[in-house]
């Protein structure tokens, strides 16, 4: 429902005329329906503090925060120090993913960029990309793990509610360079697990390029990155969900929640 509230133009192209008016009416109806339905929810659970703040803002309700589980057991560090000579994007090729910002940032640095993902933006992004950008489409889990292991960094130019890819990258011992907004703030501590940046007004690629360039010389600790990813394991999620259920029903035994 976020597209109906504060991210309409993130998900939909800007329009004028009848199409814009119709879309506005539909989204307005969805917001009314959403607010009317909210009181029927017993307990809100958000996947990040970013989403919890949005729930408080639009529904006037508090939400527990429980990050989703990430398959960190399938994403592990390499056995030896890898050669890290490219940046990596793992995302759907959709407008709100802002992949063009990563392309422009890496072009400024003459740094090879590999992009994993498919979507409706592929043709447009292909026209923007130079020789240093490689579109890999869908890859196997094994191929993705090797890409994470050998990337200089995972690049995330968009604002996400949470973000599975950053956790997968950290699990492989690879830092994250991201726009410092949204759910990534629950995952990455600036200068510890990666580098965060902010757009300079309308300019997004420059600050992102500066952060990627800084990552070249930054001494990240792969063990510390892996340790951070382990905080988002399936076991941690199960324990957190059990605690929420038991808190909702104090008479229930924790081992039967």
Beta strands, then each sheet from edge to edge (+ up, - down):
strand 1: 44-46
strand 2: 63-65
strand 3: 87-90
strand 4: 113-116
strand 5: 133-137
strand 6: 153-156
strand 7: 176-179
strand 8: 194-197
sheet 1: 1+ 2+
sheet 2: 5+ 4+ 3+ 6+ 7+ 8+
end
